[in-house]
Structure formats: C-alpha cells, structure tokens
Amino acid sequence: MDLFNVVIQTLDSTIRLSVPLLLACLAGLYSERSGIFDIGLEGKMLAGAFASAAAASVLNSAWLGLSVGILVSVALALVHGFASITHRGNQIVSGVAINFVAAGSTVILGQAWFQQGGRTPALTPPERFDAITFPGADAVAGVPVVGPIYAQLISGHSLLVYVAFLAVPFTWWVLFRTRFGLRLRAVGENPAAVDTAGISVAWLRYRAVICTGILTGIAGAYLAMVQNAGFVKDMTAGKGYIALAALIFAKWKPVNAMFACLLFGFLDALSIRLQGTPLPIIGRVPAQFMQALPYVLTVILLAGFIGKAIPPKAGGVPYVKER
C-alpha cells in the first residue's frame, strides 16, 4: 500500500473518530459560555449511547433511537441545570454524579433488559445510520489524488458526521451573530448586567444546558449506531473528558474546537494505525502503550502548548440575584 493511500485512510479514520469529540466539545461550549461548567459530558454521552441503541433495537428504527438518545441526554442535562442553576449547587459535583449514575445505570439496565452482560443486541442496518455516497463518488474513485479525497474523505460518511461538522459554523453563527448568542456570552461573563437588562439569567442558562443535552445525545447515538453496532459497557472511554480538554485547548471558540478535536482524533487514528507495527530504531511497541498514546499526548498538549486560556469570568459561579 503506497503512502498516499495510508494517509487517506488515516485521515478518514481521523474524521470518524473526531465526530463524538467534536459534538461533545460543542456541547460543552454552549454550557460553559453561559457560565455552567459541565464535567458530565461523559455521562450524558454514555446515557445517550445506551438509550439510542436500546430504543433502536426495540423499535427497529435509527431515527427513533436517535430521538430517544437525545431525550435521555437532555433529561440528564436538565438535572444538572436544576442542581446548579435552580439550587446553586456545586457544578463539578453535579457533573461527576451524572457520570457515576450513567456508568452504573447503563450496565444494570442493559443486563436487566437484554441479558447480554450490559450490552444491547447488535443493531441491524435499519437500526443504524448508513454511509451516504455522494453523486459521482464511485465514478471518480479511481482518479489519482482527487478521486480518493472525494470518494473516501468527503463522501462515504453517515449523516451524523455531516451534522457534526455543519454544527461548527452553525454554532459560530449562533454565538457571534444572533441575539441569543450575545446574551449567552454575556451571561457567562457578567450575569448581573444581563439581569439588570431584564433578561432571565436562569432561563438563558437552562437553554444552554438543553443545547448541551442535544449535542451529547447525538454524540452518544453516533457511538452506538454509527461507530459501533450497539452499546457496550463504558464505550465512551473518556471521550467526554478529552472533549473538555479540547474545549480548553480551543479557548472556547467553535472553529478552534473543530481543529482541536481533529487533532485528538488524528492522535487516536495514528495510535490504531501503529499498533503492532515495528517503528524505526524503537522496534515493535506494546499495543497498550499505543492505546494510551492519545491520552498521554492530550496531557502534554494541554500542559505545554495551550498558552493562557481564560474561561468565562462567571463560569462555575452560581448566580444569586441582588435584592
């Protein structure tokens, strides 16, 4: 296999692996821009993955599975909002609690409902989102350079992949070109000023966490119904935390978040590609080291190359209305 084909396949894997990170990162962007820190991205993704796979298996419909996954994730997001916005609880504790609840309940419910060790049944084609082939992709696949780029990198992905990347310009437009986005950014910086203008701080933040729930639900559905053919225990594998790292690395900007997630997806794809492959001088590297490589490099990038990242000023601070 020549070098060009290896590069194309690695980039194709990069796109596929970066999608759940990108969706979760944009989810955290909405929440944290409004001043609500959300450590529970991992738990909402996991719950969304289980709910979507279980519903798709029972109802025999990928669209119904996606809808149920989003509803469950939004419900957990509202729980986080109720704890941290209405009751002004500790946002970190609330997010961690959601992660624990999702990790335990998905396995227990999976075993109780399907008796497959916490898994859901394998999903059949009507219960999954198939790849979309663009017009002319098969015809130009053999054309040097342009053919593989169009047929493998641009075409041949599921609908949720295109939704994830289209969500980037949409999020930029919402945050920087709409009244809602202006207010959302303002409430994350100075909620008292927003409240003085007669705008409900709580309602703005609730809408932000609902956006978070929608995007994490789609991310979970992607893991269960596109990347895999069903739900397995702890299938998110820390992706929610890596998405948070990407969000900090991107300094809470949507376009930067996309490139950060592509970088982490590339590291993951590279680790899979290099497993079992002898490297020059070093030789054969243990598979466990290659599996840990993306997480190690995530820490290195955050520690050494991020520079100064300034979060929203009101982030993590419950708003108490002055009387």
N, C-alpha and C positions, 0 to 999 in steps of 0.2 A: 504494500500500500504506500503510495507516494505521500510526500509531506503535505501537499495541498489537501488531499482527502482527509488526512489526520486532523488538520487544522479545522476543516469544515465540520467534521464530526464532533470535535471538541467544542467548537462554538455552538453547534446545535444542542449539545448537552448543557452548555452554559445557559442558553436561553431557557431550556426546560427546567433546570434546577433553580434558576433565579426567580421564577414566577411566584412561588409561595413566599419567598423572602420579600419580593417587591410588593406584593399585596399586603403582607403584614407590616412592612415598613411604612407604606402609605396610610395604613390604618392607624399606626402609632403617631404618624404625622398629624392627622386630624385631632387626635386626642390631646397630644402634648402641646400643639399650637394653641389649644383652648385652655391650657393650664392643668390638665389632668394627666399625670404620669400613669402609664399603663404597663405594668410588668406582666399582666395577664394575657398578653398576646398569644403566648404559647398555649395556655389552657383553652382559649377561645378557638384557636385553630384546631386543636385536638378534638374538642367537642363538636366543632363543625364538621370535621372529617368523619367522626363516628356517626353523627346524625345523618349526614348526607349519604353515606354508604348504606346505613341501615334502612333509611327510607327508600333509597333507590332499589335496594334488594327486595323489599317488601312490596313496593308499589310498582316495580318494574318500569321506572321512568327516571332518566337522568335529571330532567328538569324539576320533577317533584323532589328528588333527592337534594338538588342544589337549593331549592326553596326552603326545605326543612333545615338544612345545614345553616343557612343564613338566619333563619328564625331562632334557632338554638343559640347561635353565636351572639345575635342581638340581645337575646334574653340575658345571657351572661354579662354582656356589656352594660345593660341596664342595672343589673345587680351591682356591678362595680360603680356605676354612676349613683345609684341610690345610697351606697355606703360612703362614697367620697364626696358627693355633691350635696345631697339632701342632709345626710347626717355628719358631714365634715369629718369622716374617718380618715385614718392613715391610708393613703393611696397605695403605698408599697405593700402593706399588709393585705389589703383587699385584693390586689393583683396576684400575690403569691397564693392566697387562699383559693382563688379561682383556678390557678394552675394545679393545686393539690386535688381539688374537687374533680376537675376534669380528668386528671390522670387516673384517679381511682374509680370514678363512676363509669367511665367508658369501658373499662375492663370488666367490671362487675355486671353492667347491663349487657354487654356483649356476650358474656358467658351465660347469663340468665336467659337471654332471648334466643341465642343461636347455638349454644353448647359447642363452641369451637375454640375454647381456650381464650376467649376475649376477642376473637376475630369476628368479622362479618363474613357471610358467604361470598365467594368470588363473584364479581359482577360480570354480567354478560354484556354484549355490545349495546342493547337498548338501554342499559343501566349506566352506561359510561358516555363521555363526550369523545366522539371520534375526531380524528385529524381532518382538517379541511384542506383540500387540494385546490390551489388557485388555477384559474384558466391558463392553459398552456404550459403548466409546470412539467408534465410528463414529456411534452414535445421538446422542451429546451433542456431537459436534464442532461443530455449528452453534450451540450455545447460547452467548450472549455471555459472555466472560470465563472462566467455569468450563469451557466446552467445550474451547477450545484448550489450557487448562492441563492438563486431564485427558488429552485425546487426543494432545497433542504433547509435553508435558513429562513427564508421569507414564507414559503408555503409549507404545508405539511404539519402544522400545529393545530391544537384544539382551539375551540372558541375562547376558552378561558385564558389562554396565552395572549391572544389579541386584546381581550378585555383588560388584562393586567397592564399591558404596555400603553393602551389607549387611556387608561386611568391616570397616567403620568401627566400628559398635557391637560386633561380634564381637571385634575387636582390643582395644577398650576393656575388654570383659569379661575377656578372657584376661589382659591386663596387670594389671588392678586388682582382679579378683575371683577369681582362681584361684591355686593354689599354684605352678604353673609360672610364671605372670606375676610373682608376688612374688619367686621365685628369679631369674628373668630380670633383673628390675630390680636386684636385689641384686648379681648378678654383674657388672653394668655399673658399679656404684658401689664395691663393695668385694669383689673376688673372694676375697681371703684369708679374710674372715669366712665366706663361703659354703663354702670349702674346709674350714675348721675345723669347720663343722657336718656334715661328712661327705658333702657333695654334690659331684659331679664338675663342676668348672668347665668343663673341655673339652667334656663331653657336653652341658651346657646351651648352650654357645656353638655347638656343631655343630647342635643342634636349631634355634637361632635362624637360622643361615645356611640351613638347609633351608627354613624358612618364607620366608626371603628369596627363595630359588630358586623356590618355588612361585608366589609372587605376581608376580615378574618374568616368569616363564613365561606366566602368564595375561595380563599386560600386553602381552607380545610377540605372543601369539596374538590379542589384541584388535586390535592394529595391523594384522596381516596378514589376519585373517579377518573383521573387522567394519568397521573404519575404511577399509581398502583391500580390494582383491580379489586379494591376492597379496603377495609380498615384492619390494621394490625396494631398491637399494643405499642404505645409511645412512638407512633410513626412520625410525629413532628420532629423528634430527635434534636431538640434545641433550636429549631429554626426561628421560633419566636424571639429568643434571646439574641440570635445573630441579626435578626431584623432590627432589634433595638440598637445593637451595635452599629449597624449600617445607618440608622437614623441619626445617631450621634456623629458618625463619620461624615455624613452628608450635611451636617449642621442644619437640620430641619428644613431642607429645601427639596421639593419633589424631583426635579431633574437630577440633582446630585444624588438623591436617594436611588434613582434608577441605575446610575453608573456604579454606585457603591454595591448594590445588590448584584449587578452583573459581575463585579469583581469577585464577590464572595461565591457566586455561582460558578465562576471560572475556576476558582481555587478548588471547589468541590469536584467539578468535572475533571480537573487535572489530577486530583488525588485518585479518582476512579480509573482514569486512563493509565496512570503509572503503577497501579497495584500489580505486583508480580513481574514488573518489567525491570531488568537489570539496568542500572544507571552507570554512566562512565565513572571510573575510579571507585565510587562507593560500592557498586555491585547491586545485588538484589536487596531491596529494602523491605522490612516486615510489613505485611498488609495492615497491621494495627497502627503503625506509625503513619501510613498514608491516609488512613481513615481519620486520624486525629489532626492531620495537617491543616485542614481548613480552620479548625477551631484555634489551633496554635497561631496561625498566621493572622486570624482575626484579632487576637490579643496583641500581637506585635504591631499590627497596623494602627490599632487604637492607641497603643502606648507611645508609638514613635512617630507617627505621620499625620495625626489628626490635627495638630496645632491647637489653638484655643477655640473650643466650642462653647458658645454661650447659649444656654437653654432659655426658653421664655421666662421672664422675670417672676411671673406668678405661678410657675409650674410647681406642682406638688403642695401648694399652699391653699387650704380651704378658704373660701371667701366668706367673710362674716360682714353682713350689711351693717353699716353705721347707722345709728338711730339719732 
